[in-house]
Amino acid sequence: MQSGQKTPLKMAEKANRGKAKSKTHKHPISEKRGAPRKKVEAVAKSGRSKSTSPGSALNGNKGGKVALVSSKLAYQGPLFDVYTDYVREPEGDTARRDVIRHSGSVVILAVDDTRNPADPLIVVERQYRHAAGQYMWEIPAGRKEPEEAVLPGAKRELLEETGYMAKRWSKIARFYVSPGFLGEWMQVYLAEGLSCGESAPDEDEYIQHQQIPLSQALEWVDSGKIIDAKSIIAILMYVRRRAAGIS
């Protein structure tokens, strides 16, 4: 073996030294070069900084404390804002998190069981979704306005998109769409006792809606014709409720 040739043992030692150095490397946003220690401690107690967007407070978990070191508005749009946050994680490391902040959405599973209670009709929509690059089948849904209560927002969206109104409303589920980077939550409602009104979609919405049997909706989920997450969750949760006898 030639002098100075790298052996597997030497290479492993070098790699371990590199790992040790990387663990001790500090992020530019730190107590030394970033926010003063008192400010960081205050953020840890309050869960948000002065520049934090509404609804972006951080709660600690049982595994350790979480602190928002800094938050900067990177983009402001008509539907959502994007923030660049630096967060002190429970393990003590400081990480950059780019987060989309959204006021939340309402999702409506509108059901008509007057004709066939064993296989009720549900309202579905077809519209083009640019982000997905295709037309999609979904159930009615929309953004909750920032100052709007959730249930009134659901009633408004159902009427605007389909022209339907409902006598009975009940919550099915509430979930986060993609919590790794998206702060949007969705509240799913079951709407029953339908009656017809007049739809009034937004100017940029071109929606076709119709009623299909629940059994057909399940077939569309199984076959991949319905690939919209909120619609799949609402339909399957409704089937589960029916099986459990939950009214």
C-alpha positions in Angstrom: 0.0 0.0 0.0 1.4 3.4 -1.0 2.1 6.0 1.7 -0.7 8.4 2.2 -3.3 6.2 0.5 -6.7 6.4 2.1 -7.8 3.3 3.8 -11.5 2.5 4.8 -10.5 3.2 8.4 -9.0 6.6 7.7 -12.0 7.5 5.5 -14.4 6.6 8.3 -12.4 8.7 10.8 -12.4 11.6 8.4 -16.2 11.3 7.9 -16.8 11.2 11.7 -14.7 14.3 12.2 -16.8 16.0 9.5 -20.0 15.0 11.3 -18.7 16.3 14.6 -17.8 19.7 12.9 -21.2 19.9 11.3 -23.0 19.4 14.6 -21.1 22.3 16.2 -21.7 24.6 13.2 -24.1 27.4 14.2 -26.7 28.9 11.9 -26.3 32.5 11.0 -29.5 33.2 13.0 -28.2 32.3 16.5 -27.9 33.9 19.9 -24.5 35.3 19.0 -25.3 36.8 15.6 -29.1 36.9 15.5 -31.7 37.9 18.0 -30.5 38.8 21.5 -30.8 36.1 24.1 -33.6 38.0 25.9 -35.6 38.3 22.7 -35.2 34.6 22.0 -36.3 33.6 25.5 -39.3 35.9 25.1 -40.2 34.2 21.8 -40.0 30.8 23.5 -42.5 31.9 26.2 -44.9 33.6 23.9 -44.6 31.2 20.9 -44.5 34.0 18.3 -42.4 37.0 17.4 -43.7 40.5 16.6 -43.4 39.9 12.9 -45.1 36.5 13.0 -48.2 36.1 10.8 -51.6 35.5 12.5 -52.2 32.0 13.5 -48.5 31.0 13.3 -47.9 30.7 17.1 -45.7 27.7 18.0 -46.7 25.4 20.8 -44.2 23.3 22.6 -44.7 19.5 22.8 -43.9 17.0 25.5 -40.5 16.2 23.8 -39.1 19.7 24.2 -39.7 23.5 23.8 -40.1 25.1 20.4 -39.2 28.8 19.8 -39.8 31.0 16.8 -36.5 32.9 16.4 -37.6 35.2 13.6 -40.3 35.4 10.9 -40.2 37.5 7.7 -43.0 38.0 5.2 -41.5 36.8 1.9 -44.7 37.0 -0.3 -48.1 38.5 0.1 -50.9 37.4 -2.2 -54.7 37.6 -2.4 -55.2 34.1 -1.2 -52.2 33.3 1.0 -48.9 34.7 2.4 -45.5 33.0 2.5 -43.2 33.5 5.5 -39.6 32.5 6.0 -39.3 31.4 9.6 -36.3 30.3 11.7 -37.4 27.9 14.4 -35.6 26.6 17.4 -36.6 22.9 17.2 -37.2 20.7 20.3 -33.7 19.1 19.8 -32.1 22.6 20.1 -31.2 23.1 16.4 -32.3 26.2 14.5 -33.9 25.4 11.1 -35.4 27.5 8.3 -39.0 26.8 7.5 -40.8 28.4 4.5 -44.5 28.4 5.4 -47.6 29.2 3.4 -50.2 30.9 5.7 -53.8 30.6 4.8 -57.0 31.6 6.6 -58.5 28.0 6.3 -61.0 26.3 4.0 -64.4 24.8 4.3 -65.4 21.6 2.6 -69.0 20.5 2.1 -70.4 17.0 1.5 -73.9 17.8 0.4 -76.2 14.8 0.6 -79.7 14.2 -0.6 -81.3 11.0 0.7 -84.9 11.7 -0.1 -85.0 9.4 -3.2 -82.9 6.5 -2.0 -81.7 6.5 1.6 -79.7 3.3 1.1 -77.7 5.0 -1.7 -78.0 8.8 -1.2 -77.0 11.3 -3.8 -74.0 13.6 -3.2 -73.1 16.8 -4.9 -69.8 16.8 -6.9 -68.2 19.4 -9.1 -65.8 19.3 -12.1 -63.4 22.2 -12.6 -59.9 22.8 -14.0 -57.2 22.9 -11.4 -54.1 24.7 -12.8 -51.7 23.5 -10.1 -52.6 19.9 -10.9 -52.8 20.6 -14.6 -56.1 18.8 -15.1 -59.8 18.8 -14.7 -60.8 17.3 -11.3 -63.9 15.9 -9.7 -64.4 17.3 -6.2 -67.0 18.1 -3.6 -67.8 21.8 -3.0 -65.1 23.7 -1.0 -63.6 27.1 -0.7 -61.5 29.5 1.3 -62.9 30.9 4.6 -62.6 34.6 4.6 -60.2 35.9 7.3 -63.0 37.6 9.4 -65.6 35.0 8.6 -66.9 32.3 10.9 -66.4 28.8 9.7 -70.0 27.5 9.4 -71.3 30.7 7.6 -68.4 30.3 5.3 -69.4 26.7 4.4 -73.0 27.8 3.8 -71.8 30.6 1.5 -69.5 28.4 -0.5 -72.2 25.7 -1.1 -74.7 28.3 -2.3 -72.2 30.2 -4.4 -70.7 27.1 -6.2 -73.8 25.0 -6.5 -77.0 26.9 -5.7 -77.9 24.5 -2.9 -78.9 25.3 0.6 -79.1 22.9 3.5 -81.3 22.6 6.6 -78.9 20.5 8.7 -75.2 20.9 9.1 -72.8 18.8 11.1 -69.0 18.5 11.4 -67.3 15.5 10.0 -63.6 16.1 10.3 -60.9 18.8 10.5 -57.4 18.3 9.1 -54.3 20.0 7.9 -53.6 19.5 4.1 -49.8 19.3 4.1 -48.4 20.5 7.5 -44.8 20.3 6.4 -45.0 23.7 4.7 -48.7 24.6 4.4 -50.6 26.2 7.4 -54.0 25.6 5.8 -56.6 23.6 7.7 -59.8 22.3 6.3 -63.1 21.8 8.1 -65.5 19.3 6.5 -69.2 19.6 7.0 -72.1 17.3 6.2 -74.9 19.2 4.7 -78.4 17.5 4.6 -81.9 18.6 3.8 -81.0 20.2 0.5 -83.0 22.8 -1.4 -82.2 24.6 -4.6 -81.3 28.3 -4.8 -79.2 30.2 -7.3 -75.4 29.7 -7.7 -73.0 32.6 -8.0 -69.5 31.4 -8.5 -66.5 33.8 -8.6 -65.6 35.4 -11.9 -62.6 33.0 -12.3 -64.5 29.9 -11.4 -66.0 27.7 -14.1 -67.7 24.9 -12.3 -70.0 22.1 -13.5 -71.9 20.3 -10.7 -74.2 17.3 -10.5 -75.5 14.7 -8.1 -74.2 11.1 -8.2 -75.0 8.1 -5.9 -72.7 7.5 -3.0 -71.9 4.1 -4.5 -70.7 5.7 -7.7 -68.6 8.2 -5.7 -66.9 5.3 -4.0 -66.2 3.7 -7.3 -64.7 6.9 -8.5 -62.4 7.0 -5.5 -61.4 3.4 -6.0 -60.7 3.8 -9.7 -58.8 7.1 -9.3 -61.4 9.3 -11.0 -61.6 11.2 -7.8 -58.0 12.1 -6.7 -58.8 15.2 -4.6 -57.7 14.5 -1.0 -60.5 16.5 0.7 -63.2 14.8 -1.3 -61.8 11.4 -0.6 -61.5 12.1 3.1 -65.1 13.5 3.3 -66.6 10.6 1.3 -64.9 7.9 3.3 -65.6 9.5 6.6 -69.3 9.7 5.7 -69.3 6.0 4.8 -67.7 5.2 8.1 -70.4 7.3 10.0 -73.2 5.5 8.2 -71.7 2.1 9.0 -71.4 3.2 12.7 -75.0 4.5 12.7 -73.8 8.1 13.4 -76.5 10.6 12.3 
